[in-house]
């Protein structure tokens, strides 16, 4: 076994998408999504932030790449407008070609340098394969002058690139619900354009992921929407407790640490299967054990780790509370009632309560359950924070 000492955040990363080698559970999800995409299907994954959605999608994309597919990934939360989205899509798609990939790497992220780099690296061949309108997607001032055309061209280029090289191209749009915000043009126009182009792109499969489930369902489910039934929803399965136990033990073993059975049960129990919360508590438990020069984690360490995880997230929880208060004057009261299981509508007009609950849902703080009228705070650590605030006067 290696003598390397592993950092706690290396063993149990929490705030960035993680690689397949670090994931605990979800192998079946990855395989199912990758198989559907490589087979020519479109897939929709919707779920709250910090629940491992992007990590699963990244792993599925990597599996498609290993199977010989071209891949491209764009996070809509990180692009500013249609022109920037057009360039990002084009760059990602072109990077599957080795010569162009080297040119793109030389260009880096400097605006305007991509066109110059490509002119050095087989631009004539690229234009011959893909058309002269490639220019608008990689030339910032041209794209900004007509962002709608730039985005349309970028979407059409996906099929041209895949067909020219006889490869399947799998495109991953993360935080796809951002398409509804207007940054990329009129949402109805953009989604109609997206469907019209992609349904004529037999070499292209698309993975749509979003953290606002109600918005994603509104985009893909209603019959009057442009993207209605354009792909199959894939529900991420909860990670079974047995997989959490095995995964945590395996991660601790990398640093030659162990954990008592009862302590492990307690850790998995308080994490409630929530990926980030469980990983954060495990991270803090390992950190405490290291600070005490101990290799075996027990119940006392897990109890201290839960308190440490709450402290680590306190600023985030305080910021979330401010966001809750900005939703409506009833939102904090309703959030605390959801957290404690108290009666929701007592002393609040039903229409005001529904407005506050929907606002909390839209902010990704709570969600409805399968039981009619029941809501849950999505993050168990935030739920503890809200429950500990005490009742409002």
SETIGU-290553 format. One record per residue (C-alpha): residue number from 1; x, z, y. Coordinates in Angstrom, 2 decimals. Each point is the difference from the previous one (the first is absolute). Example, Ala and Ser with C-alpha at 12.3 -4.5 7.8 and 13.67 -1.06 7.14 Angstrom:
R   pos      east        up     north
R     1     12.30      7.80     -4.50
R     2      1.37     -0.66      3.44
***
This chain:
R   pos      east        up     north
R     1      0.00      0.00      0.00
R     2      1.25     -0.77      3.52
R     3      1.55      2.79      2.07
R     4     -1.84     -1.21      3.09
R     5     -2.11      2.59      1.79
R     6     -3.30     -1.55      0.95
R     7     -1.61      0.71      3.34
R     8     -3.54      1.34     -0.16
R     9     -1.35     -2.93      2.04
R    10      1.79     -2.42     -2.34
R    11     -1.70      1.50     -3.03
R    12     -3.40      0.34      1.65
R    13     -0.32     -2.41      2.96
R    14     -3.17      0.42      2.05
R    15     -0.28     -2.08      3.16
R    16      1.11     -3.50     -0.93
R    17     -1.09     -2.42     -2.73
R    18      2.10      0.77     -3.07
R    19      1.63     -2.25     -2.57
R    20     -1.35     -0.46     -3.53
R    21      2.81      2.16     -1.39
R    22     -1.19      2.97      2.09
R    23     -3.73     -0.35     -0.63
R    24     -1.80      2.51     -2.15
R    25     -2.88     -1.55     -1.92
R    26     -1.86     -3.14      1.08
R    27      1.82     -2.32     -2.44
R    28     -3.34     -1.32     -1.28
R    29     -1.12     -0.75      3.57
R    30      3.23     -1.90      0.71
R    31     -0.28     -2.04     -3.20
R    32     -3.67     -0.86      0.55
R    33      0.50     -1.11      3.62
R    34      3.15     -2.00     -0.79
R    35     -1.65     -1.73     -2.95
R    36     -3.03     -1.00      2.09
R    37      2.15     -1.36      2.85
R    38      2.44     -1.89     -2.23
R    39     -3.00     -1.50     -1.75
R    40     -1.34     -1.47      3.24
R    41     -2.51      2.66      1.04
R    42     -0.47      1.77      3.32
R    43     -0.05      3.83     -0.01
R    44     -1.31      2.57      2.50
R    45      1.32      3.58      0.01
R    46     -1.61      2.51      2.35
R    47      0.87      3.67      0.31
R    48      1.03      2.67      2.50
R    49      3.49      0.16      1.48
R    50      2.62      2.08     -1.81
R    51     -1.59     -0.48     -3.41
R    52      2.58     -2.43     -1.39
R    53     -1.94     -3.20      0.66
R    54      2.86     -1.91      1.64
R    55      2.49      1.22     -2.61
R    56     -2.23     -1.34     -2.79
R    57     -0.43     -3.33      1.80
R    58      3.75     -0.28      0.65
R    59      0.67      0.67     -3.67
R    60     -2.55     -2.64     -1.04
R    61      1.65     -2.48      2.37
R    62      3.40      0.80     -1.52
R    63     -1.44     -0.60     -3.48
R    64     -1.33     -3.40      1.13
R    65      3.44     -0.83      1.43
R    66      1.64      0.98     -3.29
R    67     -2.43     -2.35     -1.77
R    68      1.25     -2.92      2.12
R    69     -2.55     -0.01      2.81
R    70      0.85     -0.47      3.64
R    71     -1.15      2.97      2.09
R    72     -0.71      0.81      3.64
R    73     -1.15      3.28      1.56
R    74     -1.27      0.75      3.50
R    75     -1.27      3.32      1.35
R    76     -2.67     -0.82      2.61
R    77      0.46      3.45      1.51
R    78      3.52     -1.03      1.03
R    79     -0.65     -3.41      1.58
R    80     -1.32     -0.36      3.52
R    81     -2.00     -3.22      0.02
R    82     -0.77     -3.29     -1.73
R    83      3.26     -1.63      1.14
R    84      2.09      2.84     -1.46
R    85     -2.05     -0.04     -3.19
R    86      0.57     -3.75     -0.32
R    87      3.77      0.42      0.31
R    88      0.10      2.95     -2.41
R    89     -1.97     -1.91     -2.63
R    90      2.18     -3.09      0.36
R    91      3.26      1.96     -0.14
R    92     -1.11      1.91     -3.09
R    93     -1.09     -3.18     -1.77
R    94      3.11     -2.00      0.92
R    95      2.26      2.86     -1.11
R    96     -0.85     -0.86     -3.61
R    97      2.24     -3.07      0.37
R    98      3.64      1.12     -0.37
R    99      1.52     -2.23      2.74
R   100     -2.69      0.92      2.49
R   101      0.22      3.66     -1.01
R   102      3.67      0.04      1.02
R   103     -0.87     -1.60      3.34
R   104     -2.80      2.52      0.58
R   105      2.37      2.85     -0.80
R   106      2.48     -1.33      2.56
R   107     -2.77     -0.22      2.60
R   108     -0.98      3.60     -0.56
R   109     -2.97      1.27      1.99
R   110      1.07     -1.51      3.34
R   111     -2.92     -1.98      1.51
R   112      0.78     -3.68      0.36
R   113      3.08      0.06     -2.21
R   114     -1.80     -1.07     -3.16
R   115     -0.54     -3.55      1.25
R   116      3.70     -0.31      0.90
R   117      1.09      1.40     -3.37
R   118     -2.27     -2.36     -1.88
R   119      1.37     -2.97      1.91
R   120      3.37      0.78     -1.56
R   121     -1.42      0.41     -3.49
R   122     -1.80     -3.02     -1.39
R   123     -2.69     -0.16      2.67
R   124     -0.46     -3.72     -0.61
R   125     -0.80      0.63     -3.65
R   126     -2.39      2.81      0.88
R   127     -1.87     -2.22      2.44
R   128     -0.14     -2.82     -2.53
R   129     -1.54      2.36     -2.57
R   130     -2.24      1.99      2.28
R   131     -0.81     -2.13      3.02
R   132      1.02     -0.12      3.63
R   133     -2.56      2.67      0.91
R   134      2.32      2.58     -1.58
R   135      1.53      0.13      3.48
R   136     -2.95      1.80      1.62
R   137      0.13      2.93     -2.41
R   138      3.67      0.80      0.61
R   139      0.30     -0.77      3.73
R   140     -1.32      2.98      1.99
R   141     -0.99     -1.81      3.20
R   142     -1.86     -2.71     -1.95
R   143     -1.81      2.58     -2.13
R   144     -0.95      2.10      3.03
R   145     -1.34     -3.09      1.76
R   146     -2.44     -0.66     -2.86
R   147     -0.10      3.05     -2.32
R   148     -3.10     -1.19     -1.87
R   149      1.70     -3.25     -0.97
R   150      3.20      1.84     -0.91
R   151     -1.86      2.32     -2.37
R   152     -1.98     -2.86     -1.53
R   153      3.24     -1.93     -0.57
R   154      1.70      3.02     -1.56
R   155     -2.88      0.46     -2.44
R   156      0.10     -3.69     -0.94
R   157      3.78      0.17     -0.49
R   158     -0.43      2.54     -2.80
R   159     -1.49     -2.61     -2.33
R   160      2.46     -2.68      1.14
R   161      2.99      2.20     -0.80
R   162     -1.40      1.10     -3.37
R   163     -1.07     -3.52     -1.00
R   164      3.29     -1.59      1.11
R   165      1.94      2.39     -2.26
R   166     -2.68      0.17     -2.73
R   167     -0.18      3.79      0.21
R   168     -2.82      2.46      0.34
R   169      0.22      1.77      3.36
R   170     -1.41      3.52      0.13
R   171     -0.75      1.22      3.54
R   172     -0.54      3.70      0.78
R   173     -1.95      0.86      3.16
R   174      0.30      3.77      0.55
R   175     -2.40      1.87      2.33
R   176     -2.20     -3.08     -0.08
R   177     -2.88      1.78      1.75
R   178      2.01     -0.50      3.23
R   179     -1.29     -3.58     -0.07
R   180     -3.27      1.41      1.39
R   181      1.60      1.38      3.16
R   182      0.26     -3.28      1.93
R   183      3.80     -0.07      0.33
R   184      0.19     -3.16     -2.11
R   185     -2.95     -1.76      1.57
R   186     -3.75      0.20     -0.51
R   187     -0.33      1.76     -3.40
R   188     -2.86     -2.27     -1.13
R   189      2.01     -3.11      0.86
R   190      3.24      1.26     -1.55
R   191     -1.62      1.10     -3.26
R   192     -1.88     -3.32     -0.32
R   193      3.26     -1.84      0.60
R   194      1.79      2.19     -2.52
R   195     -2.54     -0.70     -2.72
R   196     -0.25     -3.72      0.75
R   197      3.77     -0.44     -0.29
R   198      0.65      2.33     -2.92
R   199     -2.78     -1.35     -2.19
R   200      1.76     -3.37      0.29
R   201      3.34      1.56     -0.96
R   202      0.10     -0.02     -3.81
R   203      3.63      1.19     -0.14
R   204     -0.66      3.08      2.19
R   205     -1.30      3.42     -1.08
R   206     -0.72      2.75      2.51
R   207      0.14      3.78     -0.25
R   208     -2.05      1.62      2.78
R   209      0.53      3.74      0.54
R   210     -1.55      2.30      2.57
R   211     -0.20      3.70      0.77
R   212     -3.53     -0.09      1.45
R   213     -2.11     -0.54     -3.10
R   214     -3.31     -0.44      1.84
R   215      1.51     -2.72      2.21
R   216      1.54     -1.77     -3.00
R   217     -3.31      0.05     -1.85
R   218     -1.75     -1.30      3.10
R   219      2.47     -2.90      0.12
R   220     -0.29     -1.00     -3.64
R   221     -3.35      1.20     -1.33
R   222     -2.94     -1.13      2.19
R   223     -1.30     -3.46     -0.80
R   224      0.08     -1.11      3.64
R   225      3.73      0.70      0.42
R   226      2.53     -2.83     -0.14
R   227      2.05      1.86     -2.63
R   228     -2.98      1.04     -2.11
R   229      1.13      0.31     -3.65
R   230      3.33     -1.61      0.86
R   231      1.88      2.02     -2.57
R   232     -0.66      2.94     -2.30
R   233      0.18      3.62      1.12
R   234      2.49      2.07     -1.97
R   235     -0.68      3.74      0.11
R   236      3.19      2.05     -0.28
R   237     -0.47      2.46     -2.82
R   238      0.74      3.69      0.66
R   239      3.37      1.01     -1.38
R   240     -0.74      2.18     -3.06
R   241      1.33      3.55      0.02
R   242      2.03     -0.76     -3.11
R   243      1.82     -2.81      1.81
R   244      0.68      2.28      2.97
R   245      1.45      2.63     -2.32
R   246      2.20     -2.48     -1.83
R   247      1.08     -1.72      3.22
R   248      0.89      3.20      1.84
R   249      1.97      1.29     -2.97
R   250      1.87     -3.31     -0.25
R   251      0.83     -0.05      3.71
R   252      1.24      3.61     -0.09
R   253      2.09     -0.77     -3.08
R   254      1.98     -2.56      2.02
R   255      1.39      2.97      1.94
R   256      0.29      2.12     -3.17
R   257     -2.95      2.17      0.99
R   258     -2.93      1.24     -2.08
R   259     -3.35      1.60      0.78
R   260     -2.03      2.60     -1.86
R   261     -3.21     -1.31     -1.59
R   262     -2.26      2.31      2.02
R   263      1.79     -0.90      3.25
R   264     -0.36     -3.69     -0.73
R   265     -3.71      0.45     -0.69
R   266     -0.37      1.81      3.33
R   267      1.92     -2.70      1.88
R   268     -2.15     -2.80     -1.41
R   269     -3.15      2.04      0.60
R   270      0.64      0.69      3.70
R   271      1.05     -3.62      0.57
R   272     -3.43     -1.04     -1.32
R   273      1.36     -3.34     -1.18
R   274      0.56     -1.17      3.58
R   275      3.27     -1.98     -0.16
R   276      1.55      1.07      3.30
R   277     -1.13      3.64     -0.17
R   278      1.23      0.42     -3.58
R   279      3.33     -1.67      0.78
R   280      0.48      2.14      3.14
R   281     -0.63      3.25     -1.87
R   282      2.39     -1.09     -2.77
R   283      2.55     -0.98      2.64
R   284     -0.22      3.40      1.68
R   285      0.19      1.80     -3.35
R   286      3.22     -1.81     -0.88
R   287      1.38      0.69      3.48
R   288     -0.72      3.74     -0.33
R   289      1.59      0.10     -3.46
R   290      3.13     -1.69      1.35
R   291      0.22      2.42      2.91
R   292     -0.19      2.90     -2.46
R   293      2.53     -1.64     -2.35
R   294     -2.54     -0.04     -2.81
R   295     -0.52     -2.69     -2.61
R   296     -3.33      1.26     -1.37
R   297     -3.12     -0.10      2.16
R   298     -2.58      2.74     -0.53
R   299     -3.39      0.99      1.40
R   300      1.49      1.82      2.99
R   301      1.88     -3.12      1.04
R   302     -3.15     -2.12     -0.29
R   303     -1.95      2.51      2.12
R   304      2.74     -0.08      2.62
R   305      0.08     -3.80     -0.22
R   306     -3.71     -0.26      0.85
R   307      0.54      2.13      3.10
R   308      3.06     -2.07      0.90
R   309     -1.97     -3.24     -0.42
R   310     -2.67      1.34      2.36
R   311      2.68      0.85      2.57
R   312      1.64     -3.40     -0.41
R   313     -3.32     -1.71      0.73
R   314     -1.13      2.34      2.77
R   315      0.84     -2.35      2.87
R   316     -1.73     -2.86     -1.79
R   317     -3.05      2.19     -0.56
R   318     -0.05      1.06      3.64
R   319      0.12     -3.63      1.07
R   320     -2.81     -0.81     -2.42
R   321     -2.04      2.85      1.46
R   322      0.41     -1.48      3.48
R   323     -1.18     -3.33     -1.34
R   324     -2.99      1.72     -1.62
R   325     -0.92      1.63      3.30
R   326      0.12     -3.37      1.74
R   327     -2.63     -1.48     -2.35
R   328     -2.92      2.08      1.27
R   329     -0.83      3.54      1.02
R   330     -1.34      0.69     -3.49
R   331      2.85     -1.57     -1.96
R   332      2.19      3.09     -0.40
R   333     -2.93      2.11     -1.12
R   334     -1.00     -2.65     -2.55
R   335      3.59     -0.45     -1.24
R   336      0.33      3.75     -0.56
R   337     -3.34      0.14     -1.76
R   338      1.04     -2.82     -2.32
R   339      3.27      1.85     -0.66
R   340     -1.73      3.28     -0.87
R   341     -3.07     -1.41     -1.74
R   342     -2.34      1.49      2.61
R   343     -3.41     -1.44      0.87
R   344      0.67     -3.10      2.09
R   345     -3.10     -0.40      2.13
R   346     -0.74      3.58      0.96
R   347     -0.43      0.24      3.80
R   348      0.88     -3.66      0.59
R   349     -2.50     -2.80      0.54
R   350      0.13     -2.33     -3.04
R   351      0.86     -3.08      2.08
R   352      2.88      1.83      1.69
R   353      1.27      1.28     -3.35
R   354     -0.14     -3.47     -1.55
R   355      1.84     -1.47      2.99
R   356      2.75      2.62     -0.30
R   357      0.30     -0.42     -3.78
R   358      0.25     -3.78      0.32
R   359      2.63      0.41      2.72
R   360      2.02      2.30     -2.27
R   361     -0.33     -2.53     -2.81
R   362      1.09     -2.86      2.27
R   363      3.08      2.04      0.95
R   364      0.92      0.35     -3.68
R   365     -0.43      3.79      0.03
R   366     -3.00      0.38     -2.30
R   367     -1.89     -2.22     -2.41
R   368     -3.29      0.16     -1.84
R   369     -0.11      0.79     -3.70
R   370     -2.18     -1.42     -2.73
R   371     -2.52      2.78      0.65
R   372     -2.42     -0.90      2.76
R   373      0.68      1.87      3.25
R   374      3.27      1.53     -1.24
R   375      3.28     -0.47      1.84
R   376      3.60      1.02     -0.70
R   377      3.15      0.39      2.11
R   378      2.35     -2.55     -1.55
R   379      3.27      1.93      0.42
R   380     -0.12      3.38     -1.82
R   381      2.65      1.46      2.32
R   382     -2.04     -1.00      3.07
R   383     -3.06      1.51     -1.67
R   384      1.84      3.32     -0.36
R   385      1.07     -0.17      3.64
R   386     -3.54     -0.66      1.23
R   387     -1.45      2.72     -2.25
R   388      2.51      2.54      1.33
R   389     -0.88     -0.66      3.65
R   390     -3.04      2.25     -0.23
R   391     -3.54     -0.75      1.20
R   392     -0.63     -1.35      3.48
R   393     -1.98      2.23      2.30
***
